[in-house]
Amino acid sequence: MLEKVENLMVEMVASLGDVRSVELLHRVPKGKRLRAKLILKIAGVSEASLKLAAIVELIHAASLLHDDVIDDAFTRRGESSINALFGNKTAIMLGDILYSKGFSELTHMPQEVAFTISNAVALLSVGELLDVDLSHGFNESETLYFDMIYKKTASLIEASAKAAALLSGKNGDIYALYGKNLGLAFQIIDDILDITQSSEVLGKPSLNDFKEGKTTLPYLYMYHKLTPEDQTYLCSLFQVELTDEQSAWIKAKMHETDALMDAIAYAKALGLEALDAIKDEDDVGLSSIMKEMIERNF
């Protein structure tokens, strides 16, 4: 079914009559298509659900194009990013094209479905701005971290689940909670993998988040368990090109403070809460999506 979603995405962009846009779309790394899978699981496969999945994936792809420019990222899931291949201007404009086309197609969906997705995209953009603001210094606040990842990552996954439920006559609020928790847990696991996995597996340098100015949940958990002296040293490494010795120190402290285990436990707790919310609904594979996402190593 994901192949049908891919084809619909291409058809939507091709309808603009610009060959270059279609060529560039084919060069955008596809990723996991988590949002499309979620929509098709909840709403079932129909013309409307396939269209909704394609719209959301166009919008998500647009956000990643802009995100890579903001972060000066030259790879995306191990593949060369559009800005690395063709420059920032092309990446930004392709992002604008995908956003605009996604929204124009969204106008043909039921009003509540369209509002649910479009409102989440506004939150996503606010989340991007928060992420940039938080990169200016070491962030000690878990509240700010969770607010940012909810808006930047979880809001569109939450909206995808809710919109799919609305499209198929199910309880939107129940599935929204599942989607929100899935999105939060997804980002936390991403943050953990940045620390635990090798550069070869990640397709980017290990511990890259900290260098880019992202104080993720494992760093927050670790920071609050360190001595004042170690806290000062950790902050001195923020946004620094780390030596092997400095990277080893961070990883050692992560294990000493159980920061990684605590972060994993929090992600699992979110997953259990999400599954509890839909326990009286038909599972349709949502438990396996949550399990695979939390237990993944990439």
C-alpha positions, 0 to 999 in steps of 0.5 A: 500500500505504501507504493500507492502512497508514493505514486500519489505523492508523485502524481500530486507534484506532477499535476503542477506541470513542472518536471524539475519538481518531480525529479527532485521529489524522487531524490528526497530520502523516503524515510520510514513513512511512519505517518502514512502507515499509521493513517492506513492502519487506523482508517483502512485502505481507501481512496480517501485514506491513501490521499490523506497519507500522501498529503501528510507525507508531502508535508512531512517531507517539506518540513525535513527539507527545511529542517536540513537547511536549518541544521546544515545537515548533509545526510538524512537517514544515511542518504545525501540531503537535497541541500547537500546535493543541490544547495539550500535555495533548491531545498527551501523552494522544493519544501515550499512546493511540497507544503503548498501542494499538500495544503491545496490537496488538503482543501478537498478533505473533510473540514475537520480532517483538514483543520486537524492536519493544518493546525499541526503543521502550524505547531510543527513550525513553532516547534522548529523555531523553539528548537533553534531558540533552545540551541543558543545555550545548554537547556536544563529544562525538561519542560522546554524539551518536551514542549519542543519535541511535541510541537516539532515531531509529535504534533503531526503524528498525533494529527495523522492518527486523529485525522485517520480516525475522523476519516473512518468514523472512529474516536479522534481523541483516543487515537490522538493520544496514541499518536501523540505518545508515539511521536514523543517516544519516536523522538526520544528513541531518536535522541537515544540512538544518536548517543548509542549507535555508531556513525556508520549505522546513523549515517551521521556522526555519533553524538551529533545532536549535542554538537548541533546544540540539541540538549536531548532527554538523555543529556537532561537526565544525566545533567541533573545527576552530575556533580556541579563540577561535572555539570560545568564540564558537560556544558563546556562541551556543548556545540563543540567538535568532540575529541574521542576522549570527550565523547568517551567521557559523555558516554561513560557518564550516561551509563554511570547516571543511568540516563539512557536507561531512564530515557528508554523507560520513559519512552516505554511508559509513553508506549504503554499509555498509548496502547492503554488508550486504544485497548477497547478499539480494534488493534489493527497493528498499532501495538506492533508499530509502537513496539517496532518503533521503540525497539528499533536500532536505526 
